[in-house]
Amino acid sequence: MNQIHVLRRRIPGQCCEGISKRVKFGRREKAKKGKFNGSLPPFGYTKDGNTLELHPEYSPVVVDIFRLYLYENWGLYKISRHLIDAKIPTPRTVVGAKNAGELWQQSIIKLILTNPVYTGNMIQNRSETVSIRTRQRKKIPLEDRTAVYDTHPALISMEEFEEVQNKLTKKGKQRSNGRESLFAHIAVCADCGMGMHFKKDRGGYTCGRYGKYGKKHCSSHYIKADDLLTKVKDNLKSLILGNGVKTRKLVDVLKKESGHVPVNYEKEIKQVDSKIAQLTRKQSKLLDLLNDGDLTQQEWRTHNTLVRDEFTLLTNRKSELQTLTEKEDDLDSDFQAFEKQVNKLLSLDFEDEKILKQVISKLVLKVDVFDDSRIKIHFNIINPTAKKGA
């Protein structure tokens, strides 16, 4: 009796999900034993297998960060500046990561201050991958996390760590939620690309990188708030001429700046269609010659293969041209929508701050501020009708 063997094809996604589950299980089992799961050790530690040991050079830096924040009452910004001035390499620089930055950010300081690993306890599985295909992660509830105590040398006591968390929470609540300045997230430094920060005491904007890290990393690019407002207003008002708006001229300038060169692909599409029709007739003629005995099977196959290959190239080219035509149409639609939005918004009262903010948020993508206080406005061509986040 013959046996029928059924071969089951593994679906790649299912295979990957199965592997992911096994990896998660393995990580949890390691965590239960107090072994470190991460690929890179936390700043201030080194790895010996799955065990954390103190880094002789950088563990004192971690102790110093907690001391300055908890006992000296230094803020995250002041601590980051202190480490930069002391030329302490960032955590990712220490482990040789490819995307390592040379400057200590406040977010790095906060990550260290909120990491319970520095208490000498291993609290792992704080998050996990939802799907290996999407790489999305989710936080795991506190009660489901794996905690093993006294697994490695501590750099701070549990009591001090909890004091730091309470202090961070209180400072977060005290943070001002006042009205943002008119050009928040719009004005940027023309040289380093960082956002311009409004300084209330100076009544103007300065480069964010300069404000955080000093003149070694950028210059102030200072511009008075009133001057910036006047220059943007004048630029927008220059679009208005009498009762009409010079938006067509603006759109032409923007097209030129964006490198957009209008192209009509219809002519080439017609040429391709004509060649495809010729090849179709040629295929039919070759088949007639084969049927009449004027071509051998091998001759017909050779000629037909050449025709078919050329047909494929032409078909692909036509598909490319159609895609380019659609993109061209979409871009034209964007320019038309921008033009309509300009006509609509520039008829409003610029002296009303709420209206002006609406105009700026819809029409302006960003404003470059140069070191000599010149500005360059980049208009929001792609989707001027969409709402932008503050």
C-alpha positions in Angstrom: 0.0 0.0 0.0 1.4 3.3 -1.0 1.9 5.9 1.7 1.1 9.5 0.9 3.5 12.0 2.5 2.0 15.5 3.0 4.6 18.2 3.2 3.5 21.1 5.3 4.9 24.4 4.1 6.0 26.6 7.0 4.6 30.2 6.8 7.6 32.6 7.5 5.5 34.8 9.8 4.4 31.9 11.9 8.0 30.6 12.1 9.3 34.0 13.2 6.5 34.3 15.8 7.4 30.8 17.2 11.1 31.8 17.5 10.1 35.1 19.1 8.1 33.2 21.8 11.0 30.9 22.5 13.4 33.8 22.8 11.0 35.6 25.2 10.7 32.5 27.3 14.5 32.1 27.4 15.0 35.7 28.4 12.4 35.4 31.3 14.1 32.2 32.5 17.5 34.0 32.5 15.9 37.0 34.3 14.5 34.7 37.0 18.0 33.5 37.7 19.2 37.1 38.1 21.2 37.0 34.8 21.5 40.2 32.7 19.5 39.9 29.5 20.6 43.0 27.6 23.2 43.0 24.8 24.9 46.2 26.1 25.6 46.7 29.8 24.2 49.8 31.6 26.5 52.8 31.8 28.8 52.3 34.8 28.9 48.5 34.5 30.7 45.9 32.3 29.5 42.4 31.4 31.2 39.2 32.4 29.0 36.7 30.7 25.5 37.5 32.1 26.8 39.1 35.2 27.2 42.9 35.7 30.4 44.2 37.3 31.5 47.8 38.1 33.3 49.7 35.4 36.3 51.2 37.2 36.2 54.4 35.2 32.5 55.2 34.7 30.8 53.8 37.8 31.9 56.9 39.8 30.3 59.0 37.1 26.9 57.4 37.8 27.4 57.9 41.5 28.1 61.6 40.8 25.0 62.0 38.6 22.7 60.7 41.5 24.6 62.8 44.1 24.3 66.0 42.0 20.6 65.5 41.4 19.6 64.3 44.9 21.9 66.2 47.2 23.2 69.2 45.2 19.8 69.9 43.7 21.2 70.2 40.2 18.8 69.9 37.3 19.2 67.5 34.3 20.4 70.3 32.1 23.1 71.4 34.5 24.3 67.8 35.0 24.5 67.3 31.2 26.6 70.5 30.8 28.9 69.4 33.6 29.5 66.0 31.9 30.1 67.7 28.6 32.6 70.2 30.1 34.3 67.3 31.9 34.6 65.5 28.5 32.9 62.4 29.8 32.0 60.1 26.8 28.3 59.3 26.5 27.0 55.8 27.3 26.7 54.8 23.7 30.2 56.1 22.9 31.6 54.0 25.7 30.1 50.8 24.3 31.1 51.7 20.7 27.5 52.0 19.3 27.3 53.2 15.7 24.8 56.0 16.4 26.6 57.3 19.4 26.3 61.1 20.1 29.1 63.2 21.5 26.8 65.3 23.7 25.0 64.4 26.9 21.3 65.0 26.5 18.9 65.6 29.4 17.1 62.4 28.3 20.2 60.3 28.9 20.5 61.7 32.4 16.9 60.9 33.1 17.3 57.3 31.8 20.2 56.8 34.3 18.2 58.3 37.2 15.2 56.1 36.5 17.0 52.8 36.0 16.7 50.5 39.0 19.7 48.5 38.0 21.9 50.9 39.9 20.3 49.7 43.2 22.1 46.3 42.7 18.8 44.6 41.9 17.9 43.1 38.5 14.4 44.3 37.5 14.0 43.0 33.9 11.4 42.4 31.3 10.1 46.0 31.6 9.0 45.8 28.0 8.8 43.3 25.2 8.4 43.1 21.5 4.7 42.8 20.4 5.6 41.3 17.0 9.0 40.4 15.6 7.7 41.7 12.2 6.6 45.1 13.3 9.3 45.6 16.0 6.7 47.4 18.2 7.2 47.2 21.9 4.8 47.4 24.9 5.4 48.1 28.6 4.9 45.2 30.9 2.9 45.9 34.1 5.0 46.3 37.3 3.5 43.1 38.9 4.6 41.0 35.8 8.2 42.2 35.7 11.0 39.9 36.9 12.8 41.1 40.0 15.8 39.5 41.5 17.6 41.3 44.3 21.3 41.7 45.1 22.5 40.3 41.8 25.4 42.8 41.3 27.2 45.7 43.1 24.9 48.6 43.8 25.8 52.3 43.1 22.9 53.8 45.1 20.7 52.6 47.9 17.0 51.7 47.2 15.9 54.5 49.5 17.9 57.1 47.6 16.6 55.7 44.3 13.0 56.1 45.5 13.8 59.7 46.6 15.1 60.5 43.2 11.9 59.1 41.6 9.7 61.2 43.9 11.8 64.3 43.1 11.5 63.7 39.3 7.7 63.3 39.6 7.3 66.5 41.6 9.4 68.5 39.2 7.4 67.1 36.3 4.2 68.4 37.8 5.7 71.8 38.5 6.7 72.2 34.9 4.9 75.1 33.2 2.2 74.5 30.7 1.9 78.2 29.7 1.2 79.5 26.2 3.8 78.6 23.7 5.5 81.3 21.7 4.4 82.2 18.2 7.3 80.5 16.5 7.7 77.4 18.6 8.7 74.4 16.5 8.9 76.7 13.4 12.0 78.9 13.9 15.2 76.9 13.5 18.9 77.7 13.5 20.0 78.0 9.9 23.5 76.5 10.7 22.9 73.5 13.0 19.2 72.9 12.3 18.2 72.9 16.0 15.0 74.7 17.1 15.2 78.3 18.2 14.3 78.7 21.9 12.4 81.7 23.2 14.1 83.5 26.0 11.6 85.6 28.0 14.3 87.6 29.8 15.9 88.6 26.4 12.7 89.0 24.5 13.9 86.9 21.7 15.0 83.6 20.3 18.4 81.9 20.5 19.8 78.7 18.9 18.8 75.7 21.1 22.2 74.0 20.6 24.0 77.2 21.7 21.7 77.5 24.7 22.3 74.0 25.9 26.0 73.4 25.0 27.6 76.8 24.5 29.5 78.6 21.8 31.8 75.6 21.1 28.8 73.9 19.3 27.1 76.8 17.6 26.6 80.6 17.9 23.5 82.2 19.5 21.8 83.3 16.2 19.9 85.7 18.5 16.9 87.5 17.0 14.4 89.7 18.8 10.9 88.3 18.8 9.4 91.5 17.5 12.0 91.6 14.7 11.2 88.0 13.7 7.5 88.7 13.7 7.9 91.9 11.6 10.0 90.1 9.0 7.6 87.2 8.7 4.6 89.6 8.5 6.4 91.7 5.8 7.2 88.6 3.8 3.6 87.5 3.9 2.3 90.9 3.2 4.6 91.2 0.2 2.5 88.5 -1.4 -0.4 90.9 -1.5 -0.6 93.4 -4.3 -3.6 95.7 -4.3 -6.7 93.5 -4.2 -5.0 90.5 -5.6 -2.4 88.0 -4.3 0.9 87.2 -6.2 0.6 83.5 -5.3 1.3 82.4 -8.9 4.7 84.0 -8.7 5.3 82.5 -5.3 4.3 79.0 -6.5 6.7 79.4 -9.4 9.5 80.4 -7.0 8.8 77.4 -4.8 8.7 75.0 -7.7 12.2 76.3 -8.7 13.5 76.0 -5.2 12.2 72.5 -4.8 14.0 71.5 -8.1 10.7 70.7 -9.7 10.8 70.7 -13.5 7.4 70.1 -15.1 7.5 67.1 -17.4 4.9 65.9 -19.8 5.2 62.1 -20.0 2.2 61.6 -22.3 4.3 62.0 -25.5 6.7 59.2 -24.4 3.7 57.0 -23.3 2.2 57.3 -26.8 5.6 56.3 -28.4 5.8 53.3 -26.1 2.2 52.3 -27.0 3.1 52.6 -30.7 6.2 50.3 -30.2 4.1 47.8 -28.2 1.5 47.7 -31.1 4.3 47.0 -33.6 5.7 44.2 -31.5 2.2 42.7 -31.2 1.9 42.7 -35.0 5.4 41.2 -35.3 4.5 38.4 -33.0 1.4 37.6 -35.1 3.5 37.7 -38.3 6.0 35.3 -36.7 3.2 32.9 -35.8 1.9 33.0 -39.4 5.4 32.2 -40.8 5.7 29.3 -38.4 2.3 27.9 -39.5 3.1 28.4 -43.2 6.4 26.4 -42.7 8.6 29.4 -43.5 10.1 29.2 -40.0 11.3 26.2 -38.1 10.2 25.8 -34.5 13.7 26.8 -33.3 13.8 29.9 -35.5 10.4 30.9 -34.3 11.4 30.4 -30.7 14.5 32.5 -31.1 12.7 35.4 -32.8 9.7 35.3 -30.4 12.0 35.4 -27.4 13.6 38.6 -28.6 10.2 40.1 -29.3 8.9 39.0 -25.9 11.9 40.5 -24.0 11.5 43.8 -25.8 7.8 43.7 -25.0 8.6 43.3 -21.3 11.0 46.2 -21.3 8.4 48.5 -23.0 5.6 47.4 -20.6 7.8 48.1 -17.6 8.8 51.5 -19.0 5.1 52.4 -19.6 4.3 51.4 -16.0 7.2 53.8 -14.8 5.9 56.6 -16.9 2.4 56.2 -15.6 3.7 56.3 -12.0 5.7 59.5 -12.8 2.6 61.0 -14.4 0.6 60.3 -11.2 3.3 61.9 -9.0 3.4 64.9 -11.3 -0.4 65.2 -11.0 -0.2 64.9 -7.2 2.5 67.6 -7.0 0.5 69.9 -9.2 -2.5 69.3 -6.9 -0.3 70.2 -3.9 0.7 73.5 -5.5 -2.9 74.3 -6.4 -4.0 73.6 -2.9 -1.2 75.8 -1.5 -2.2 78.6 -3.9 -5.8 78.4 -2.8 -4.8 78.4 0.9 -2.6 81.4 0.4 -5.4 83.3 -1.3 -7.8 82.4 1.6 -5.5 83.1 4.5 -3.8 86.2 3.3 -7.2 88.0 3.3 -7.3 87.7 7.1 -6.2 90.3 9.6 -2.5 89.8 10.4 -2.7 92.1 13.4 -4.9 89.6 15.2 -2.3 87.3 16.9 -4.6 84.2 16.9 -5.3 84.7 13.2 -1.6 85.3 12.5 -0.7 82.1 14.3 -3.2 80.2 12.2 -1.8 81.6 9.0 1.8 80.8 10.0 1.0 77.3 11.2 -0.7 76.5 7.9 1.5 78.2 5.4 4.9 78.1 7.0 6.9 74.8 7.3 9.9 76.4 9.0 11.8 79.7 9.3 15.6 79.5 9.1 17.3 82.2 11.3 20.8 83.1 10.3 23.6 84.4 12.5 23.1 87.9 11.1 19.4 87.8 11.9 18.4 87.2 8.3 15.6 84.8 7.8 14.4 82.4 5.1 10.8 81.1 5.0 10.1 77.6 3.9 6.5 77.3 2.9 4.3 74.3 3.6 3.5 73.2 0.0 2.7 69.5 0.4 -0.3 69.8 2.7 -1.2 73.3 3.6 -4.7 72.4 4.7 -3.6 69.8 7.3 -3.4 70.7 10.9 0.2 70.8 12.3 1.1 69.7 15.8 2.3 72.4 18.2 
